[in-house]
Amino acid sequence: MQIPRILTSLLGGGALALLLTPWPAPAGFTLPEMSAQTKACAECHRKETSAIYAQWGASKHYRANIGCYECHMAVTNDLDAFEHYGQTISTMVTPKDCGRCHELEVGEFNASHHAKAARILGSLDNVLAEVVEGNRGFKTPGFPNGTSAAAVSGCWQCHGVEVKINANGKPDPAVWPNTGIGRINPDGSEGSCAACHARHEFSAAQARTPDTCGKCHMGPDHPQIEIFNESKHGIAYRAHVDKMKLDNPKWIVGEDYSSAPTCSTCHMSATRNQPVTHDVGLRISWNNRPELSIRPEISDAKLGLATKDIPWQTRRTNMVDVCLNCHNQLFVDSFYQQYDAIIELYHEKFAKPGLALYQAAQPLLRPAQFSNPLDFTWYEIWHHEGRRARHGASMMGPDYTHWHGTYEVAKHFYSKYVPELQELVEKHANSTDAAKKEAAAKLSKLLEETLNHPNHQWYQNRMDPAEKARRDQERQEFQKRYAK
C-alpha cells in the first residue's frame, strides 16, 4: 500500500505503522485521529462559518479524520500559499491536492475532456464573450489592462480560467470564486473536483443528480439537462427519485437501482461489467461539439489525451453495456441506428454544404469575426441548432431533436443563410475589385450547385417528379387508412 505524502507529513513512525494494518473504515484513506491543525481550524470555523463546518461534519472526510488542514495545507514556495493563523495554507484545493488520496479518480479525470475545458479560452466562444459582448472594463491586480466581466461571470464559471495569484498569495477577484471544471491551477494541474463534488460535504448523491451536470450542460448550445428532463429517462427519474439510492456507497445500475438513470449512470457510474470512471468520454461515440461531428478519438488526439487510442467502437460498446441493464439488444441497436441517421442527415444536408458556402463567402465579408450577419447566422446554425438536434437525438429528446433542432436548422438555413449569401453575390457580382468579383462568381456557382442537389431542390420548386408523385401517393394512402 502506498501511503500518500500528506499522511506521512502528519503522522509519526508509530502512527504510520498503524496505516499498514487493515482498517474497519469507509473506502479511501483514514487517519487514526484528527490532526492538531484541523482541530484548530474546526474550532474557529464552527463559529465563523458554521454552515461550512456543518457540511464538513456530514462528509465522509469527517468520518475519516480528514479536515481543513489536510486539504488546504500548502508549503511556502507554493504560488498560492499564505499564512493563516500560524499555518501555511492555500484557498484553492486542486486535483493535485485531491490526488494525494484519490489518485485513481484524479488520474481518470486528467485523461478526460472535462480537465481540458478551459481550452475554450482560445475559441470563437471566447471572442464573443471578450470582444463582441464585453470589453476590458473589469480591472483587477491580476488583470491591470482589464478583462471582460461577461467572460468572468459567464464562460469561465463553467469552463474554468487560468488562475492568477496576487501578491498576498490569494487568487485574483477575476478568477475567484471559480469552480470551472477545466480550471488551470497555479500548481500546474487542470480542473476542479468541486465542480461536481460540491464542498464541503462532497456528497456522492449530489454528484450523481442530473442537476449537478445541468449547471453547465444547459442552454441554447448544449441543453443536455433540458433534453434529459424531456426524455423518458428524466420523467422516470423525477417520478422515482426516492428509489434511486443516490447515497449508496455501492451504486451499480441493475443491482442497487433500476427505476431510472441519471447522467452519471450512463457516463460515469459502475455497471456489473464496468467500474466507475471519471473520464466522461469513454462511453461517447460521437463528439457533437464541432460544425461536423467527429469521433471522440479524433478530438482526444487534438487535445493530446492518451485516450486517442481508444476507438469509438469500444466506447459505444461501453455505453451499450449500460443500456442493456434496462433495454434489450434490439432496442439499443435500433436507437443507435436512429442516432447515427440524425448525424448523417445533419452532415449531408446542412453542415457540409453550409460550411463550404461559409468558407467561399469569406473574401466578401468584413474581416472582423462576428461583424457580419452571416457570421451569426452560420454560427447559430451549427453551434446552437445543429448541436441541439444532435444532442437531442443522442439522449432521446424528440422536441429538442426536431423543434429546437432540425426545424431551427432548416428554418434559418433557408430563410436567413441562403438569402444572405445571395445578397452577398448580388452586392459583389459587378464589383470593380477583380478578386471580389471572382469570389462572388465562385460563391454563386457553389450556391446554385447546392440548391440543385436533391436535398434542396424543393426550395426552388424543382423536386424530382417521381419523388413528388411518391409523396403524394403516400399521403393519400395514409389519409384513406385513417379517414373517418
Secondary structure, 3 states (H helix, E strand, C coil): CCCCHHHHHHCCHHHHHHCCCCCCCCCCCCCCCCCHHHHHHHHHHHHHCHHHHHHHHCCHHHHCCCCHHHHHECCCCCCCEEEECCEEEECCCCHHHHCCCCHHHHHHHHCCCHHHHHHHHHCHHHHHHHHHCCCCCEEECCEEEEECHHHHHHHHHHHCCECCECCCCCECCCCCCCCCCCCECCCCCECCHHHCCCCCCCCHHHHHCHHHHHCCCCCCCCCHHHHHHHCHHHHHHHHHHHHCCCCCCCCCECCCECCCCCHHHHHCCCCCCCCCCCCCCCCCCCECCCCCCECHHHHHHHCCCHHHHCCHHHHHHHHHHHHCCCCCHHHHHHHHHHHHHHHHHHHHHHHHHHHHHHHHHHHHCCCCCCCCHHHHHHHHHHHHHHHHHHHHHHCCCHHHHHHHHHHHHHHHHHHHHHHHHHHHHHHHCCCCCHHHHHHHHHHHHHHHHHHCCCCCHHHHCCCCHHHHHHHHHHHHHHHHHHCC
